[in-house]
């Protein structure tokens, strides 16, 4: 049988189990002792709302699908036609292949070739590894072409909230800056975090609805990581999503945790290197010259009880 997400590759360590898929190289499922840590999707389903997907060579949106780089204007396909945006990169539906696999770790890769609106060649590699502290994801991109290219990275895990009402979910997010967006989800202004969006001190979401990019992230002095923690869950302990110094942004999206949301409910906590429309604003943008590489590591640390 051929699944909508292609081949299914499962790694295990103790009570942890994670499944990575061929289509997009993303994370379909991550559970501990049979309890879902991420709100993923079934093996007979297509990933919806970016669940577990890898967002390269840009996360989020590009206005009108247009950008200019090295003096050349490019036009990408509008993959979010309702808002006239190019959304979430070019590899989340591409086939990935396994390059290394063990009991508790797997490495997958793909090559992104030139196409409409995209001139470069990128070799992309992602390693998923289970350890005592949870799941660690290390990603790398190498410019295998003959010209410089713009680059950004994002990942799109949803923290599963089980049967907990969304208003009761507690969020701790150590960011002092956020991006305000328009009706097309495109940046308008970067501002000091507003009181209603301020979760530097852990508190319940209540009536707050987020689809918000944050930066100015405070980091642990020892590890250098920022940490976003989702807690207050009725049937499981806290879950922390973290990012190393390659990730200066994170996006939090709560709509798929709504109480009436069909299927598995979750809150997206997305490690990102840049905000929406970075190909135009240059904010957080990485430029890879021929032969240059970028790498970054993020992870999910569950504590289930």
DANOR-V550557 format. One record per residue. N is the residue number from 1. OMEGA is omega in whole degrees, -180 to 180 (* if undefined). Layout:
BEGIN
n: (N | N)
omega: (OMEGA | OMEGA)
END
This chain:
BEGIN
n: (1 | 2 | 3 | 4 | 5 | 6 | 7 | 8 | 9 | 10 | 11 | 12 | 13 | 14 | 15 | 16 | 17 | 18 | 19 | 20 | 21 | 22 | 23 | 24 | 25 | 26 | 27 | 28 | 29 | 30 | 31 | 32 | 33 | 34 | 35 | 36 | 37 | 38 | 39 | 40 | 41 | 42 | 43 | 44 | 45 | 46 | 47 | 48 | 49 | 50 | 51 | 52 | 53 | 54 | 55 | 56 | 57 | 58 | 59 | 60 | 61 | 62 | 63 | 64 | 65 | 66 | 67 | 68 | 69 | 70 | 71 | 72 | 73 | 74 | 75 | 76 | 77 | 78 | 79 | 80 | 81 | 82 | 83 | 84 | 85 | 86 | 87 | 88 | 89 | 90 | 91 | 92 | 93 | 94 | 95 | 96 | 97 | 98 | 99 | 100 | 101 | 102 | 103 | 104 | 105 | 106 | 107 | 108 | 109 | 110 | 111 | 112 | 113 | 114 | 115 | 116 | 117 | 118 | 119 | 120 | 121 | 122 | 123 | 124 | 125 | 126 | 127 | 128 | 129 | 130 | 131 | 132 | 133 | 134 | 135 | 136 | 137 | 138 | 139 | 140 | 141 | 142 | 143 | 144 | 145 | 146 | 147 | 148 | 149 | 150 | 151 | 152 | 153 | 154 | 155 | 156 | 157 | 158 | 159 | 160 | 161 | 162 | 163 | 164 | 165 | 166 | 167 | 168 | 169 | 170 | 171 | 172 | 173 | 174 | 175 | 176 | 177 | 178 | 179 | 180 | 181 | 182 | 183 | 184 | 185 | 186 | 187 | 188 | 189 | 190 | 191 | 192 | 193 | 194 | 195 | 196 | 197 | 198 | 199 | 200 | 201 | 202 | 203 | 204 | 205 | 206 | 207 | 208 | 209 | 210 | 211 | 212 | 213 | 214 | 215 | 216 | 217 | 218 | 219 | 220 | 221 | 222 | 223 | 224 | 225 | 226 | 227 | 228 | 229 | 230 | 231 | 232 | 233 | 234 | 235 | 236 | 237 | 238 | 239 | 240 | 241 | 242 | 243 | 244 | 245 | 246 | 247 | 248 | 249 | 250 | 251 | 252 | 253 | 254 | 255 | 256 | 257 | 258 | 259 | 260 | 261 | 262 | 263 | 264 | 265 | 266 | 267 | 268 | 269 | 270 | 271 | 272 | 273 | 274 | 275 | 276 | 277 | 278 | 279 | 280 | 281 | 282 | 283 | 284 | 285 | 286 | 287 | 288 | 289 | 290 | 291 | 292 | 293 | 294 | 295 | 296 | 297 | 298 | 299 | 300 | 301 | 302 | 303 | 304 | 305)
omega: (176 | -179 | 179 | 179 | 174 | 179 | -179 | -177 | -174 | 175 | -175 | 172 | -176 | 179 | -179 | 177 | 180 | 179 | 177 | -174 | -180 | -177 | 180 | 180 | -172 | -179 | -179 | -176 | 170 | -177 | 174 | -178 | 176 | 179 | -177 | 173 | 176 | 175 | -176 | -179 | -176 | 180 | 179 | -176 | 172 | 177 | 177 | 176 | 176 | -173 | 175 | -172 | 178 | -171 | -180 | 6 | 169 | 171 | 174 | -166 | 170 | -176 | 179 | -177 | -175 | 172 | 177 | 179 | -176 | 175 | -179 | 177 | -178 | 176 | 177 | 174 | -180 | -176 | 169 | -170 | -179 | -180 | 177 | 180 | 164 | -168 | 164 | 168 | -169 | -173 | -174 | 173 | 180 | 175 | 175 | 180 | 179 | 175 | 178 | -179 | 174 | -179 | -174 | 179 | 178 | 176 | 179 | 177 | 174 | 174 | 176 | -178 | 175 | 179 | -178 | 178 | -178 | -171 | -165 | 174 | 180 | 169 | -173 | -177 | 178 | 177 | 175 | -178 | 176 | 179 | -179 | -179 | 176 | -176 | 177 | -177 | 180 | -176 | 179 | 176 | 178 | 178 | -179 | -180 | -176 | 176 | 179 | 179 | 172 | -177 | 169 | -177 | 171 | 172 | -168 | 176 | 172 | 174 | -179 | -180 | 176 | -178 | -178 | 173 | -176 | -178 | -178 | -178 | -179 | -179 | 171 | -171 | -170 | -177 | 180 | -177 | 178 | 178 | 172 | -176 | 178 | -177 | 176 | -179 | 179 | -174 | 174 | -175 | 172 | -171 | 169 | -175 | -180 | -177 | -178 | -179 | -174 | 179 | 177 | 168 | -175 | 176 | 179 | 179 | -177 | -179 | -178 | 175 | -175 | 160 | -158 | 174 | -180 | 171 | -172 | -173 | 176 | -176 | 175 | -176 | -177 | -174 | -176 | -178 | 161 | -179 | 173 | -174 | 175 | -176 | -177 | -175 | -172 | -172 | -179 | -180 | -179 | 174 | -179 | 170 | -176 | 177 | 178 | -172 | 173 | -176 | -179 | -179 | 166 | 177 | 175 | -174 | -172 | -171 | -178 | 170 | -178 | -175 | -179 | 180 | 178 | 178 | -177 | -175 | -180 | 176 | 180 | 171 | -165 | 172 | -178 | 174 | -176 | 177 | 176 | 174 | -180 | 177 | 177 | -177 | -174 | -176 | 180 | -175 | 173 | 174 | -180 | 172 | 178 | -180 | 180 | 177 | 171 | 172 | 179 | -177 | 174 | -179 | 178 | -179 | -180 | 173 | -174 | 179 | *)
END
